Amino acid sequence: MRLRRIVAFTIIASLFQVTVLNYFSFLHVKPDLILAAVFIASFSLSLRQALLLALLGGIFKDAFSLSRFGLNAGFFPLWVFVVKELSRRVSIEDGVSRTLLLIIIAFSHNILTGLILVNSGAQPPLGIFLRITLLSSFYTAACYFLVSKYIIRWRE
């Protein structure tokens, strides 16, 4: 049952990411709900299920974004491994510590994506790059913090 609910949330988050969320951008930055869904899946599902969901979410995001194809499909499973390994070594049970971890992961994801974009020849201005990186990370974590309360209730 938990798998169905998280898959349903991931599908809804993916559809929101490419449609409705464009109207809720802040300074032309929107949260990465697919990354938040992968983050939730990494805590709630087994490693195999979370990796499959991360791969499918990454493929979906790559199909509808301007980034290089395969970039998110490669990074999202990596973040599942990071979260699973960290949760084995360190207790990450409360919402605040999970939100802080998501900020770090979202920031790292945005930095790596931006560096790959720069390496491919694009030269975004540093101010715009930092604005997108920072705001997107915090916006993603804020949305996760609000949504996670409902996801936790789903598990009960």
N, C-alpha and C positions, 0 to 999 in steps of 0.2 A: 504494500500500500504506500509506503514511504517513497519507493522508487517512482511510482506513478505520479505522485504529487510533485516531486522534484522535477521529473521530466515535463509535466504540465507547466510548472513554473518556468522552466527553461524555455519552453516553446513560447509561452506568453511574453517572457522577457525578450526573447529574440525578435518576435513580431513588433513589440513596442520599440525596440532598439532602432528598427529601420523605418518605422512609420510615425507613431504618435509622439515619440520622444523628441522629435525635431521641434515641436512646439514648446517644449519645456527646456530648451537650451538656455544656459546662463552665460552671457558673454560669448556666444557661439560655441559653447562647450556643453556636451551632454554626458551623462554617466554611462559607464559600460556595464549595462545590466547583464550581459552575457557572462562577463567575467565574474560578476557577483553571484550569478547562478552556478557557475563552475565552482566558486569558492564555497557556496552552501553545499553543493554536491560532494565536495572533497571532505567535508566534516560529517556528512550524513550517510553517505553510501560507501560500499566497499571500494577497494582500489580499482578493480576491474570496471565496475559500473561508473565510477567517477571519471576514469580515463576515457571511457567510451563517450560519455556525455560531454566531456571537455573537447574531445576530438570533433564530435558532431557540431558542438557550439562554435568551435573555431572555424570549421569549414563553412558554416552558415555565415559567420561574421566576415570571413574572407570573401565570400561570394557577393556580399552587399557593401563592402567597403572599398576604399581606394588604395588600401595597402597591398603589398605584394601578396599574391595568393600563396597560402601555406604558412604565412607568418603566424597568424593566430592559432591555426591548427597545430602548429609546432609548440607555441608557447603555452597554450592553455593546459595541455597535459603536463608540461613542466611544472606549472604552478600547483597542479594536483599533487605531484610528487613532493614539492616543497612543503605544502601544507600537511600532508600525511606524515612526512618525516619530522617536521617540527612538532606536530601534535603527539608523536611518540616520545619525543625527548622533553618537551615542555608542556605543562598543563595550560591549555588555552580553552577554558570553559566559559568564561563570562563574555558578555556581549562587547564590552569595551576593549578587551584584549583582542578579540576577533576582528573588531573594527579597525584597530590599529594595525593588525597584521594585514588586513585588506588594503589599507592605505599604502603600506610598504610594497605589497605585491602590485597594486595598480600603478604606483609610481615607477617601480622597476619595469613593469610591462610597457608603460608609456615611454620611458627613457630608451629601452632596448628597441622598441618600434621606431622611435624617432632617430636613433643612431643608424638603424638599417636604412631608413628613408634618406638620411644625409649621405650615407655611403653609396646609395644608388644614384646620387647626382643632384637631388633636390637640396636647395639651400633655404630653408625657412628662417626668417629672422629669429634671433635668439629670444627676444621678448615674447613673441607669439608662441614659440616652442615651449618656453617655461610656463607661460600662462595656461596653455592647453594641458601640459603635463601635470602641473600642480592642481589646477581647478578640477580637472577630470578625475584625478585620484581622490580628492576630498568629496567630490560630488558622488562618485561611485560608492564610497564608504558611507556617506550619509544616507543614500538610498538603501544600501544593504542594511544599515542599522534600523531603518524604519520597517523594511520588509521582513527582516529576520524575526521580529516579534511574532508575525503571523506564521512564518514557516515553523517556528518552534512549537506553536500551538498545533500545527498540523501533525506533528510527530506524536502528540499525546493521544 
